[in-house]
Amino acid sequence: MGSSSSTNHKLIIYQLLPRLFGNTNTNNKYYGSIEENGCGKFNDINEKALSEIKALGITHIFYTGIIEHATMTDHSQFGIKIDDPDVVKGRAGSPYAVKDYYDVDPDLAVDVNNRMAEFEAMVKRTHDSGLKVLIDFIPNHVSRTYASDVKPAGVKDIGQDDDKSKNFDPKNDFYYIGGQAFNVPQGYNPGGNEFQSPLKDGHFDENPAKATGNDVFSASPSIDDWFETVKLNYGVDYLDNRKTYFDPVPPLWNKLFDILSYWAQKGVDGFRCDMIEMEPVEFWGWVIPKLKADHPDLIFIGEAYHYSLYNKYIFDGKFDYLYDKTGLYDALKKLIRNQGDATSWDINNVWNNETRGIDAHMLRFLENHDEERIANNIFAGNPWLAVPGMIVTATLNVGPVMIYSGQEVGEPAGHSMGFSSDTRTSIFDYCGLPEHQKWLNKGNYDGGLLSEDQKNLRAFYGKLLNVVLNNEALREGKFYELMMANEGQSGFNTRLYIYARYTDKQRVLVIVNFNRSQQNITVKLPDDLLKRMNLSGAAKFNDLLSATNYKVNNILDGINLTLPATSGLLLEIV
């Protein structure tokens, strides 16, 4: 039931936006400017911050929003071309609307002219702290204002040689809508009522119009489309039944290989690749091995949503890891929210069906920048309700686990900062994270302003992640589900989930209770598992999360457990 491998797949990832992470400004004005609401910097992520992140049990930091993207902030004094706000979302702009693939976001620099050196110094500090660096690669689309002003000599810009008279050509980098100019969506009010700019006029000069990022082949995308982005052309003719032209390799492929090489040479250890199912798997199967020939330890994580495609993107596309959003995340969210249709058999469906044979390749999480905050009332409200879900996220199998900055202190989002919703922390606006700022404590990174409850929550995350990092059974052991073995037990219900993780040296029973009430159950271990774990007679157990000890006189009788509401145990057999 499951397998282990000698490779350590248990990356423990901390996602953060430098724009938000070090920002001590507490104004949080709706649609506030960078001057009004502040902005975190590369330099804020100092040795103290990094040592505190590492102490949580983290191995990798996913720095989000590094690459220069379109923004409403004017950096023209530094020789950076101003963006038209009519095609920018939020005052800060979306990190997923890249403006120059060879540059970093000037907002994140203390000295804008020295921005790349400040980024490189942050990479070095991260490495010196014993952590690895992941950044975004956004391969499906770029901003409507894309133009590289710092690309290396000899590099051709994306779209530079396009024949704009052709709607589609395998040699073009973009798709065009011939004979039509681009129309800004009706009703878009960039930057809110207060934001003034001579360019804010409801028009953006793009003729012929380019296709929009979310596969909209129209000159007039809607306000709900990714209208701030343009779709890149991998040699797929969308308007001719997605006919493919991969031989010869389209020019875009080589341009993107060069871009990835550029960042890998700067010490980036891996890429979280955005919306990978929107690019042909053939591209990934070409580019990833080509990059790994020069950088064999480079990591590729894919944002994926269709489990029917997982095998294809792992085995043909050569991805190391894929997001497990529509499987485990969705199942756990229902259980955490106590929904009527929630059942722990949905967890079984993930490993037993959707990710069978590829579980080591699945990255698990309960938060990221795209998802609702746990502490938001639309999700759980109370962040402690996610404890059983977080235990499963981290310990179900050998694959990576990721947390999102602020999750560990119960950051709820809670109100829109401009372009953003009120359930997610904004990636579009300048803002501070009020609960995270209590840990930040004016740049001391010491949790000095956290409540006792928040300190305890952060301690839970640190304990869980360090246990997973250091326990061989949880890090790389085999998996054995114990649901069927306990279906007949008094107290069993489908808001409990029970399994074992084990190696020859270490054995851990995992029991989580998603119920909003205390549960009592005697957990039975089947003969087959007892044999595999070399267990008989009396046994002692130590809960790795609380250091509570349990003992039984005869393991065949099972272990009687009382589980508080929304809790979990990691019982190591000692």
C-alpha positions in Angstrom: 0.0 0.0 0.0 2.2 2.8 -1.2 5.9 2.9 -1.7 9.0 4.7 -0.6 12.1 5.7 -2.4 15.7 6.5 -1.4 15.2 10.0 -2.7 14.0 12.5 -0.1 10.9 14.1 -1.6 9.8 15.7 1.6 10.6 19.3 0.6 9.0 21.6 3.2 8.2 24.8 1.4 7.4 28.3 2.8 5.7 30.5 0.2 6.1 34.3 0.7 5.8 37.5 -1.3 8.7 39.8 -0.5 6.3 42.7 -1.2 4.2 41.6 1.8 6.6 39.7 4.0 8.8 42.6 5.4 6.2 45.3 5.1 5.7 46.9 8.5 3.3 49.7 7.3 -0.1 49.2 8.9 -2.1 51.8 6.9 -3.8 49.3 4.6 -5.6 52.0 2.7 -8.0 50.7 0.0 -6.2 51.0 -3.3 -3.3 52.7 -1.5 -0.1 53.6 -3.3 3.3 52.2 -2.4 4.0 55.4 -0.5 0.8 55.1 1.5 0.7 51.3 2.2 4.4 50.4 2.0 6.2 47.5 0.4 8.5 44.8 1.6 12.0 44.6 0.2 14.5 41.9 -0.7 16.7 43.3 2.1 14.0 42.7 4.7 14.6 39.0 4.3 17.6 39.1 6.5 19.5 36.4 8.4 17.1 36.7 11.4 14.0 36.3 9.2 15.6 33.3 7.4 16.7 31.6 10.6 13.2 31.9 12.0 11.7 30.5 8.8 14.2 27.6 8.9 13.4 26.9 12.6 9.8 26.1 11.5 11.2 23.0 9.7 11.4 24.7 6.3 13.8 23.5 3.6 12.8 25.7 0.6 11.4 29.2 0.3 9.1 29.9 -2.6 9.7 33.6 -3.3 6.6 34.8 -5.2 6.5 38.0 -7.3 10.2 38.3 -7.9 10.3 38.9 -11.7 9.4 42.3 -13.0 5.7 42.6 -13.7 3.4 45.4 -14.9 2.4 47.9 -12.2 0.7 51.3 -11.8 3.7 52.6 -9.9 5.8 55.0 -11.9 9.5 53.9 -12.1 10.3 56.1 -15.2 13.0 58.0 -13.2 15.0 54.8 -13.3 14.6 54.4 -17.0 11.8 51.8 -16.6 8.9 52.4 -19.0 5.6 53.2 -17.4 2.8 50.8 -17.8 -0.7 51.7 -19.0 -2.9 51.2 -15.9 -5.9 50.2 -18.1 -4.1 46.8 -18.5 -2.9 46.4 -14.9 -4.8 44.7 -12.1 -4.3 46.5 -8.7 -1.9 49.4 -7.8 1.0 47.0 -7.3 0.1 44.8 -10.3 -0.2 41.1 -10.6 3.1 39.1 -10.3 1.6 36.8 -12.9 1.7 39.6 -15.6 5.4 39.6 -16.3 6.8 42.7 -18.0 10.5 41.7 -18.3 11.6 38.1 -17.9 15.3 39.2 -17.4 14.6 41.7 -14.5 13.3 41.8 -11.0 10.5 43.9 -9.5 11.9 47.4 -8.8 9.3 47.8 -5.9 11.4 45.2 -4.0 14.6 47.1 -4.1 15.9 49.7 -1.7 18.1 51.1 -4.5 16.2 50.5 -7.7 19.3 50.8 -9.9 20.9 48.1 -7.8 17.8 45.8 -7.8 19.4 42.7 -9.3 22.3 42.8 -6.9 19.8 43.1 -4.0 18.0 40.0 -5.3 21.3 38.1 -5.7 22.3 39.0 -2.2 18.9 37.6 -0.9 19.6 34.4 -2.8 23.0 34.1 -1.2 21.6 34.8 2.3 19.0 32.1 1.8 21.6 29.6 0.7 23.9 30.6 3.6 21.0 29.9 6.0 20.8 26.3 4.6 17.6 26.9 2.6 16.9 26.6 -1.1 15.3 29.1 -3.4 12.2 28.6 -5.6 10.7 31.3 -7.8 7.8 31.5 -10.3 8.0 30.7 -13.9 4.9 31.9 -15.7 4.9 30.2 -19.1 1.4 30.7 -20.5 1.2 34.5 -20.7 3.0 37.8 -20.2 1.7 41.3 -19.5 0.3 43.3 -22.4 3.2 45.8 -21.9 5.9 43.1 -22.1 9.3 44.4 -23.3 12.7 43.5 -21.9 14.9 46.5 -21.4 17.7 44.6 -19.7 17.9 41.4 -21.7 21.4 40.0 -22.4 23.2 41.0 -25.6 22.1 38.9 -28.5 18.8 37.8 -26.9 15.7 38.4 -29.1 12.7 39.7 -27.2 9.4 37.8 -27.0 7.4 38.8 -30.1 10.3 40.8 -31.6 10.2 38.9 -35.0 6.5 38.2 -35.1 4.7 38.5 -38.4 1.6 40.4 -37.1 -0.2 39.9 -40.4 -0.8 36.3 -39.5 -3.2 35.3 -36.7 -1.2 32.2 -36.2 2.3 31.2 -37.3 4.4 28.6 -35.5 7.3 31.1 -35.7 5.3 33.8 -33.9 5.5 34.2 -30.1 2.0 35.6 -29.8 -1.4 35.1 -31.3 -3.1 37.9 -33.2 -6.7 39.0 -34.0 -6.2 40.4 -37.4 -7.7 43.8 -38.4 -8.9 44.5 -34.9 -7.5 46.8 -32.2 -7.6 45.7 -28.5 -10.5 47.0 -26.4 -10.1 47.5 -22.6 -13.0 45.8 -20.8 -16.0 48.1 -20.2 -16.3 49.3 -16.6 -12.7 48.8 -15.6 -11.6 51.5 -13.1 -7.9 51.0 -12.7 -6.5 51.8 -9.2 -9.9 52.9 -7.9 -11.5 56.4 -8.0 -8.5 58.2 -6.4 -5.9 57.0 -8.8 -5.0 59.5 -11.4 -2.9 59.0 -14.5 -2.8 60.6 -18.0 -2.8 57.0 -19.3 -6.0 56.1 -17.4 -8.3 56.7 -20.3 -10.0 53.3 -21.0 -7.7 52.7 -24.0 -4.6 50.7 -24.6 -2.8 50.9 -28.0 -2.5 47.3 -29.3 -3.2 46.8 -33.0 -3.6 44.1 -34.1 -4.9 42.8 -30.7 -3.2 39.9 -29.2 -5.1 36.8 -27.8 -5.6 37.1 -24.0 -3.9 34.7 -21.5 -6.9 32.6 -20.6 -7.3 31.4 -24.2 -9.6 34.3 -25.2 -9.1 34.8 -29.0 -11.0 38.1 -29.2 -10.0 41.7 -29.3 -12.5 42.5 -26.5 -11.9 40.3 -23.5 -14.3 40.7 -20.5 -13.4 42.2 -17.2 -13.4 38.7 -15.7 -10.8 37.5 -18.2 -7.1 37.7 -17.7 -7.3 40.8 -19.9 -4.0 42.2 -18.5 -2.1 39.3 -20.1 -1.3 38.0 -23.6 -1.2 34.3 -24.5 2.1 32.8 -25.6 2.3 30.6 -28.7 4.0 27.2 -28.3 3.2 26.1 -31.8 -0.5 25.2 -31.1 -3.1 26.5 -33.5 -6.1 26.9 -31.2 -8.4 28.0 -34.1 -7.6 24.9 -36.1 -8.5 22.1 -33.6 -5.3 22.7 -31.7 -3.1 21.4 -34.5 0.5 21.3 -33.4 3.7 22.5 -35.0 6.6 21.3 -32.8 9.1 20.3 -35.5 11.1 22.5 -35.9 11.0 23.6 -32.3 9.1 26.9 -32.2 11.3 30.0 -31.4 9.4 30.7 -28.2 10.7 27.3 -26.7 14.3 28.4 -27.1 13.6 31.9 -25.7 12.0 30.3 -22.6 14.9 27.9 -22.2 17.3 30.8 -22.2 15.1 32.6 -19.6 15.1 29.6 -17.2 18.8 29.1 -17.7 19.4 32.8 -16.8 17.7 32.4 -13.4 19.2 28.9 -12.7 22.7 30.5 -13.3 21.7 33.1 -10.6 21.4 30.3 -8.0 17.7 29.7 -8.2 17.2 26.0 -7.1 13.8 25.4 -8.7 10.7 26.8 -10.4 7.0 26.7 -9.5 5.5 26.7 -13.0 2.2 28.5 -13.4 -0.8 26.8 -15.1 1.2 24.0 -16.7 -1.8 22.3 -18.4 -2.1 25.4 -20.6 1.1 24.6 -22.4 1.8 21.4 -24.4 3.4 18.6 -22.4 5.9 18.2 -25.3 7.4 21.6 -24.4 8.0 20.5 -20.8 9.4 17.2 -21.9 11.9 19.1 -24.0 12.8 22.0 -21.7 13.1 20.3 -18.3 15.7 17.6 -19.4 17.6 20.2 -21.4 17.9 22.4 -18.2 18.7 19.5 -16.0 21.6 18.6 -18.3 23.4 21.7 -17.0 21.6 21.9 -13.6 20.9 18.3 -12.5 19.4 19.3 -9.1 16.9 21.9 -10.5 13.4 21.3 -9.2 10.2 21.8 -11.3 6.9 22.1 -9.5 3.8 22.3 -11.7 0.5 24.0 -10.8 -2.0 21.4 -12.1 -5.7 20.8 -11.6 -6.7 17.7 -13.7 -5.7 14.4 -12.1 -6.3 12.6 -15.5 -3.3 14.6 -16.8 -1.0 14.0 -13.8 0.8 11.0 -15.2 1.4 12.7 -18.5 3.0 15.8 -16.9 5.2 13.7 -14.6 6.3 11.0 -17.0 6.2 12.8 -20.4 6.6 16.4 -19.1 9.3 15.4 -16.6 7.9 17.4 -13.7 9.3 16.6 -10.3 6.1 17.6 -8.4 2.5 18.7 -9.1 0.0 20.6 -7.0 -2.6 18.3 -5.4 -5.4 20.8 -5.3 -8.5 19.2 -6.7 -7.8 15.9 -4.8 -6.4 16.2 -1.3 -6.9 20.0 -0.8 -10.6 19.9 -1.8 -11.3 16.8 0.3 -9.6 18.3 3.4 -11.3 21.7 3.0 -14.7 20.0 3.1 -13.7 18.1 6.3 -12.2 21.2 7.9 -15.4 23.2 7.1 -17.6 20.4 8.5 -19.6 20.3 5.3 -22.4 17.8 5.1 -20.9 16.0 2.2 -17.4 15.7 3.8 -16.0 12.3 4.3 -12.5 10.9 5.0 -13.1 8.3 2.2 -12.3 11.2 -0.2 -8.8 11.1 1.2 -8.7 7.4 0.3 -9.8 8.3 -3.2 -6.9 10.5 -3.7 -4.0 8.1 -3.0 -6.0 5.0 -4.0 -7.2 6.3 -7.4 -6.1 9.8 -8.4 -2.4 9.7 -7.5 -1.8 5.9 -7.3 1.8 5.2 -8.2 2.7 8.9 -8.3 2.0 10.0 -4.7 5.7 10.9 -4.1 5.3 13.6 -6.8 2.3 15.3 -5.3 2.8 18.6 -3.4 0.3 19.1 -0.6 -0.9 22.3 1.0 -3.9 24.0 2.7 -3.0 27.5 1.7 -1.3 29.3 -1.2 -1.8 32.7 -2.8 -4.7 31.5 -5.0 -6.7 29.9 -2.2 -8.8 31.3 0.6 -7.2 31.9 3.9 -8.0 29.2 6.5 -8.6 31.9 9.2 -11.1 33.6 6.9 -14.7 33.0 7.8 -15.4 31.7 4.3 -13.0 28.8 5.0 -12.7 27.8 8.7 -12.6 31.1 10.6 -10.8 29.5 13.5 -7.3 28.4 12.3 -7.2 25.6 14.9 -9.9 23.8 13.0 -7.4 23.0 10.3 -5.1 21.0 12.6 -6.2 17.5 11.5 -6.1 18.6 7.8 -2.6 20.0 8.3 -1.4 16.8 9.9 -2.7 14.8 6.9 -1.3 17.3 4.4 2.2 16.9 5.9 2.2 13.2 6.7 0.0 11.3 4.2 2.9 10.4 2.0 6.5 11.1 1.1 5.9 14.1 -1.2 6.4 17.8 -0.5 4.3 20.0 1.8 3.9 23.8 1.5 2.6 26.5 3.9 1.9 30.1 2.9 3.3 33.0 4.9 0.8 34.1 7.6 -0.9 30.7 7.7 1.1 29.8 10.9 -0.3 32.8 12.8 -3.9 32.7 11.5 -3.7 35.5 8.9 -7.4 35.9 7.8 -7.3 38.5 4.9 -10.8 39.7 5.6 -11.2 42.8 3.5 -10.4 43.8 -0.1 -7.3 46.0 -0.5 -8.4 47.2 -4.0 -8.4 44.7 -6.8 -8.3 41.7 -4.5 -11.2 39.7 -2.9 -11.7 39.8 0.8 -11.0 36.0 1.3 -7.4 35.9 0.1 -4.3 38.0 0.8 -4.0 40.4 -2.1 -1.3 39.7 -4.7 -2.5 42.8 -6.7 -2.3 45.6 -4.1 0.2 47.2 -1.7 -0.8 46.1 1.8 0.5 44.7 5.1 -0.6 41.5 6.7 -1.9 42.5 10.2 -1.5 39.2 12.0 1.9 38.4 10.3 3.0 41.9 11.3 2.6 40.9 14.9 5.2 38.2 14.4 7.3 40.6 12.2 7.2 43.1 15.2 8.7 46.1 13.3 11.4 44.0 11.7 12.5 42.0 14.8 11.0 38.7 13.5 10.4 37.6 17.1 6.7 37.2 17.4 6.7 39.9 20.1 3.2 41.1 19.3 1.5 37.8 18.8 -1.3 36.6 21.2 -0.7 33.5 23.3 -3.1 31.6 20.9 -1.1 32.7 17.9 2.2 31.7 19.5 0.7 28.3 20.2 -0.5 28.0 16.6 2.9 28.9 15.2 4.4 26.4 17.7 2.1 23.7 16.4 3.2 24.3 12.8 6.9 24.3 13.8 6.5 21.1 15.8 4.6 19.3 13.0 7.0 20.3 10.3 10.1 19.6 12.3 8.7 16.1 13.2 8.1 15.4 9.5 11.5 16.7 8.6 13.3 14.5 11.2 11.2 11.4 11.4 12.2 8.8 8.9 8.8 7.0 8.8 7.0 10.3 8.1 9.6 11.6 5.7 10.2 8.5 3.5 8.3 5.6 5.0 5.6 3.3 3.5 1.9 4.0 3.9 -0.8 1.7 5.2 -4.4 2.9 5.5 -6.3 1.7 8.6 -9.9 2.7 7.7 -11.2 -0.7 6.6 -9.5 -2.4 9.5 -11.5 -0.1 11.9 -14.8 0.3 10.2 -16.4 -2.2 12.6 -15.0 -0.5 15.7 -17.2 1.3 18.1 -16.7 5.1 17.7 -15.6 4.8 14.0 -16.9 7.5 11.7 -16.0 9.1 8.4 -14.7 12.3 10.1 -11.8 10.3 11.4 -8.8 9.3 9.3 -6.4 6.6 10.4 -3.2 5.3 8.8 0.4 4.1 9.5 3.7 5.2 8.1 6.7 3.0 8.7 10.2 2.0 7.8 12.4 -0.8 9.2 13.5 1.6 11.9 10.5 3.8 12.7 6.8 3.2 13.0 4.1 5.9 13.4 0.3 5.7 13.7 -1.5 8.7 12.5 -5.1 9.3 13.8 -6.9 12.6 13.1 -10.3 13.7 14.2 -12.1 16.3 12.0 -15.2 16.1 14.2 -16.2 19.2 16.1 -16.5 17.0 19.2 -14.4 14.6 21.2 -14.2 11.0 19.9 -13.3 7.7 21.5 -12.1 4.7 19.5 -10.0 1.6 19.9 -7.8 1.5 16.9 -7.0 -2.0 15.6 -4.0 -2.9 13.7 -4.5 -5.9 11.2 -2.2 -8.9 11.4 -0.7 -8.0 8.0 0.5 -4.6 9.4 1.7 -6.1 12.7 3.9 -8.5 10.7 5.3 -5.7 8.5 6.0 -3.6 11.6 7.4 -6.5 13.6 5.0 -5.9 16.4 3.5 -8.3 19.0 2.6 -8.3 22.7 3.0 -5.2 24.8 3.7 -1.9 23.1 4.4 1.7 24.0 3.5 4.8 22.0 4.8 8.4 22.1 2.8 11.2 20.6 5.3 13.2 18.6 3.2 16.3 18.8 2.5 16.4 22.5 5.1 13.9 24.1 2.1 12.1 25.7 2.8 8.4 26.3 0.4 5.5 25.7 0.9 1.8 26.4 -1.0 -1.4 25.7 -0.5 -4.9 27.2 -1.4 -6.6 24.0 -1.3 -4.9 20.7 -3.8 -7.4 19.3 -6.4 -5.7 21.5 -5.8 -2.4 19.8 -5.1 1.0 21.3 -7.9 2.9 23.1 -7.7 6.6 22.2 -9.7 9.7 23.2 -9.2 12.4 20.6 -10.3 16.0 21.4 -12.3 17.9 18.7 -10.4 18.8 15.5 -7.1 17.2 16.7 -4.6 14.6 15.7 -2.0 12.2 17.1 1.3 11.0 15.6 2.0 7.9 17.7 5.5 6.6 17.3 5.9 3.1 18.5 8.9 3.1 20.9 
